Amino acid sequence: MAYTTSRTTIVFVVVAFVCAFVPAFSVEDAEAKSLWNTCLLKISPKCALDVIGVVFENETITDACCHDLVQEGKVCHDSLIKYIAERPLLVSHETAYLKKSNDLWIHCVSISQTA
C-alpha cells in the first residue's frame, strides 16, 4: 500500500512539475496552453497517470485507458509525452521514451479497433 501511495505521489509531483512549465512547449505559448487544456479534458486523470506509468515506468495499461488514449488523439498524446520526456532529468532517455510512447499508441489503436 505504501508503494502505491508513494508512486502516486511521485506521479502527481511529475504532473505538477509539467504543469508548471507549460510555456516551454516548442509551440507558441497560447497554443501550448490551449493544447494542454484540450488534451487534459479528453482523458481521465487515472488514465493519464497510467499512460505516464507505461512510458516512463514500465507499467501496464487497461483496455479502457487505451480507448481513452485513442479518443484523446495522437497529437495530444505525442505532445504531452514529448514535453515530459524533454525535462532535464529525462532527456537523456528521450528517444527510448518516444519509442515506448509510439509502441503504446500502436497497441492502443489495435485494442480500440477490436473493441
Buried (B, 14 or more C-beta within 10 A) or exposed (E): EEEEEEBEEEBEEBBEEBEEEBEEBEEEEEEBBEBBEEBBEBBEEEBBBBBBBBBBEEBEBEEBBBBBBBEBBEEBBBBBBBBBBBBEEBEEEBEEBBEBBBEBBEBBBEBBEEE
